[in-house]
Amino acid sequence: MAVTSLRTNIGNWQERVDLAASFRWTARLNLHEGVANHFSFAVNERGTQFLMNPNQMHFSRIKASDLIELDAENPKTAEGPNAPDPTAWSLHGAIHRHCPHARCVMHVHSMHATVLASLADSRLQPIDQNTAIFFNRFVIDEHYGGLAFEEEGERCAALLKDPKKTVMIMGNHGVMVIGKTIAETFNRLYYFERAAETYVRALQTGRPLRILSDEIAEKTAQEIEDYPDQATRHLAELKAILSDENSDYSQ
């Protein structure tokens, strides 16, 4: 089927393209974990209907037309062809049911975020500009109990009820990032991994950390939140690179 026909026949096409680009770049930046992990984006006003990657398709192959549409209030939608695995359904379904502000949800086991999540103290201290972005904007799930089934999904959704908390450091597990748009959420995921790497590498030196004051950390976080169009431009440039390479992500 031609791309023009797909655009006509499949809803939320631009959101599909943006999400597919996010998958491609998550793979390219090595933030993925084989055919595991999952992203979603709400497509109705209440936030309960959402797009998600098909079960166990590698992020580097996902196209806009591959994304499936699910309904957090209708478990039967998670039983169709290529439906997500039970852990993906439990986590994303619960968040889209209970957290309408979380339009986009991205969950990965990226290396440095997961190292941070494996520390007894998983707080990300503000030691530079990137780490300061997340000052007072993350929560920590301390109750990992194995694969993420229904109980974990409900617990994680409860921890993300405050719209200001946009990152969940999932103890012994990985990270979950939420946002209002796909561009915002991917940008946040990208910078959280960079921030976690900076912090982990600083800890590895064994030397005292130069921690910013609460006042400067909050000021920096707010300034970056207010910075115009940075997330949108970031994703636009990444899509342009894919297009220059004749990638099929937007098909």
C-alpha positions as CSV (number, residue, x, y, z in Angstrom):
1,M,0.0,0.0,0.0
2,A,1.3,3.4,-0.9
3,V,2.3,5.8,1.9
4,T,-0.3,8.3,0.7
5,S,-3.0,5.6,1.1
6,L,-1.7,4.8,4.6
7,R,-2.0,8.4,5.6
8,T,-5.6,8.5,4.4
9,N,-6.6,5.2,6.0
10,I,-4.8,5.2,9.3
11,G,-5.6,7.7,12.0
12,N,-3.2,9.9,14.0
13,W,-0.6,9.6,11.2
14,Q,1.7,12.4,12.4
15,E,1.8,11.0,15.9
16,R,2.6,7.6,14.4
17,V,5.5,9.1,12.5
18,D,6.8,10.9,15.5
19,L,6.6,7.8,17.7
20,A,8.3,5.6,15.0
21,A,11.1,8.2,14.8
22,S,11.5,8.0,18.5
23,F,11.8,4.2,18.4
24,R,14.4,4.4,15.6
25,W,16.6,6.8,17.5
26,T,16.2,5.0,20.8
27,A,17.7,2.0,19.0
28,R,20.4,4.0,17.3
29,L,21.4,5.6,20.6
30,N,21.6,2.1,22.2
31,L,18.9,3.0,24.8
32,H,16.8,-0.1,23.9
33,E,16.9,-3.7,25.1
34,G,16.5,-6.0,22.1
35,V,12.8,-6.6,21.5
36,A,11.8,-5.6,25.0
37,N,10.6,-2.2,26.3
38,H,7.7,-0.1,25.1
39,F,6.4,3.4,24.2
40,S,2.9,4.7,24.1
41,F,1.0,7.8,23.1
42,A,-2.7,8.7,24.0
43,V,-4.9,9.6,21.0
44,N,-8.2,10.5,22.6
45,E,-9.1,13.4,24.9
46,R,-9.4,11.3,28.0
47,G,-6.0,9.6,27.4
48,T,-7.3,6.1,27.6
49,Q,-6.9,5.1,23.9
50,F,-3.2,4.9,22.9
51,L,-0.7,3.8,20.3
52,M,2.0,1.3,21.2
53,N,4.7,-0.7,19.6
54,P,3.8,-4.3,18.5
55,N,4.9,-7.1,20.6
56,Q,8.6,-7.9,20.4
57,M,9.4,-5.9,17.2
58,H,12.9,-4.4,17.3
59,F,12.9,-0.6,17.7
60,S,15.1,-0.2,14.7
61,R,12.5,-1.7,12.4
62,I,9.3,-0.1,13.7
63,K,7.3,2.0,11.1
64,A,4.4,4.4,11.6
65,S,2.0,1.9,10.2
66,D,3.2,-0.9,12.6
67,L,1.9,0.8,15.7
68,I,-1.2,-0.7,17.3
69,E,-4.1,1.1,19.0
70,L,-5.3,-0.1,22.4
71,D,-7.9,1.0,24.9
72,A,-6.8,1.1,28.6
73,E,-10.5,0.5,29.6
74,N,-11.0,-2.5,27.3
75,P,-8.6,-5.4,28.0
76,K,-9.8,-7.2,24.9
77,T,-7.9,-4.8,22.7
78,A,-4.7,-6.3,24.2
79,E,-5.6,-9.7,22.8
80,G,-5.4,-9.0,19.1
81,P,-2.6,-9.7,16.6
82,N,0.8,-8.3,17.7
83,A,-0.8,-7.2,21.0
84,P,1.7,-6.1,23.6
85,D,3.1,-8.5,26.2
86,P,1.3,-8.5,29.6
87,T,4.0,-6.4,31.3
88,A,3.6,-3.6,28.6
89,W,-0.2,-3.7,28.9
90,S,-0.1,-3.6,32.7
91,L,2.3,-0.6,32.9
92,H,1.0,1.6,30.1
93,G,-2.6,0.6,30.5
94,A,-2.6,1.6,34.2
95,I,-0.9,4.9,33.5
96,H,-3.2,5.9,30.7
97,R,-6.2,5.0,32.8
98,H,-5.1,7.0,35.9
99,C,-2.8,9.7,34.6
100,P,-4.5,11.7,31.8
101,H,-1.6,14.2,31.9
102,A,0.7,11.5,30.8
103,R,-0.1,11.6,27.1
104,C,3.2,9.9,26.2
105,V,4.9,7.1,28.2
106,M,8.3,5.8,27.4
107,H,9.9,2.9,29.3
108,V,13.4,1.6,28.7
109,H,16.2,-0.3,30.5
110,S,18.9,2.1,29.2
111,M,22.4,1.5,30.7
112,H,23.1,4.5,32.9
113,A,19.5,5.0,34.1
114,T,19.4,1.4,35.1
115,V,22.7,1.7,36.9
116,L,21.2,4.6,38.8
117,A,18.1,2.5,39.6
118,S,20.3,-0.2,41.0
119,L,22.0,2.0,43.6
120,A,20.7,1.8,47.2
121,D,20.2,5.6,46.9
122,S,18.8,6.2,43.4
123,R,18.4,9.9,43.7
124,L,19.8,11.9,40.8
125,Q,21.8,14.8,42.4
126,P,22.0,18.1,40.6
127,I,25.7,18.4,39.7
128,D,25.4,20.0,36.2
129,Q,22.9,21.5,33.9
130,N,21.5,18.2,32.6
131,T,21.1,16.6,36.1
132,A,19.5,19.8,37.3
133,I,16.8,19.4,34.6
134,F,15.3,16.7,36.8
135,F,15.5,18.4,40.2
136,N,12.3,17.7,42.1
137,R,10.8,16.1,39.0
138,F,11.4,12.4,39.5
139,V,9.9,9.8,41.8
140,I,11.5,6.4,42.8
141,D,9.7,3.1,42.8
142,E,11.3,1.2,45.6
143,H,9.2,-2.0,45.3
144,Y,10.4,-4.1,42.4
145,G,8.9,-7.5,42.6
146,G,9.7,-9.2,39.3
147,L,8.1,-8.7,35.9
148,A,5.7,-5.8,35.7
149,F,2.2,-7.2,35.9
150,E,-1.1,-5.6,37.1
151,E,0.1,-4.8,40.6
152,E,3.2,-2.9,39.5
153,G,1.2,-1.0,36.8
154,E,-1.2,0.3,39.4
155,R,1.6,1.2,41.8
156,C,3.5,3.1,39.2
157,A,0.4,5.0,38.0
158,A,-0.1,6.1,41.6
159,L,3.4,7.4,41.9
160,L,3.0,9.5,38.7
161,K,-0.3,11.3,39.8
162,D,1.6,14.6,40.3
163,P,2.0,16.1,36.8
164,K,5.3,17.7,38.0
165,K,6.9,14.3,38.4
166,T,7.8,13.4,34.9
167,V,10.4,10.6,35.5
168,M,10.1,7.4,37.4
169,I,13.4,5.8,38.4
170,M,12.2,2.2,38.7
171,G,14.4,0.6,41.4
172,N,16.2,-2.5,40.2
173,H,14.5,-2.1,36.9
174,G,15.0,0.9,34.6
175,V,13.3,4.2,33.9
176,M,9.9,5.5,32.8
177,V,9.4,9.0,31.4
178,I,6.1,10.7,30.7
179,G,5.2,13.9,28.9
180,K,2.5,15.9,27.0
181,T,3.9,15.2,23.5
182,I,6.1,12.7,21.9
183,A,8.8,15.2,21.2
184,E,8.8,16.4,24.9
185,T,8.9,12.8,26.2
186,F,11.7,11.6,23.9
187,N,13.7,14.7,24.7
188,R,13.3,14.0,28.4
189,L,14.3,10.4,27.9
190,Y,17.4,11.4,26.0
191,Y,18.5,13.9,28.6
192,F,17.8,11.7,31.5
193,E,20.1,9.0,30.2
194,R,22.8,11.7,29.6
195,A,22.3,13.0,33.1
196,A,22.4,9.6,34.6
197,E,25.7,8.9,32.8
198,T,27.2,12.1,34.1
199,Y,26.2,11.3,37.6
200,V,27.3,7.7,37.6
201,R,30.7,8.6,36.1
202,A,31.1,11.4,38.7
203,L,30.4,8.8,41.4
204,Q,33.0,6.5,39.9
205,T,35.8,9.0,40.6
206,G,35.3,8.6,44.3
207,R,35.8,12.3,44.8
208,P,33.4,14.7,46.5
209,L,30.6,16.0,44.2
210,R,30.0,19.6,43.5
211,I,26.2,19.6,44.1
212,L,24.2,22.6,43.1
213,S,22.1,24.4,45.7
214,D,18.3,23.7,45.7
215,E,17.7,27.3,44.5
216,I,20.0,27.1,41.5
217,A,18.9,23.5,40.6
218,E,15.2,24.6,40.6
219,K,16.0,27.8,38.7
220,T,17.9,25.8,36.0
221,A,15.1,23.2,35.7
222,Q,12.5,25.9,35.3
223,E,14.5,27.8,32.7
224,I,15.0,24.7,30.6
225,E,11.3,23.8,30.9
226,D,10.5,27.3,29.6
227,Y,13.1,27.2,26.8
228,P,11.1,27.6,23.5
229,D,10.7,24.7,21.1
230,Q,13.8,22.8,22.1
231,A,12.2,19.4,22.2
232,T,10.2,20.0,19.0
233,R,13.3,21.0,17.1
234,H,15.3,18.1,18.5
235,L,12.8,15.5,17.2
236,A,12.4,17.5,13.9
237,E,16.1,17.3,13.3
238,L,16.2,13.6,14.1
239,K,13.4,12.9,11.6
240,A,15.2,15.0,9.0
241,I,18.3,12.8,9.4
242,L,16.2,9.7,9.0
243,S,14.6,11.1,5.9
244,D,18.0,12.1,4.4
245,E,18.9,8.4,4.8
246,N,15.8,7.3,3.0
247,S,14.6,5.5,6.1
248,D,11.2,3.8,5.9
249,Y,10.2,4.8,9.5
250,S,7.4,7.1,8.2
251,Q,5.7,4.4,6.1
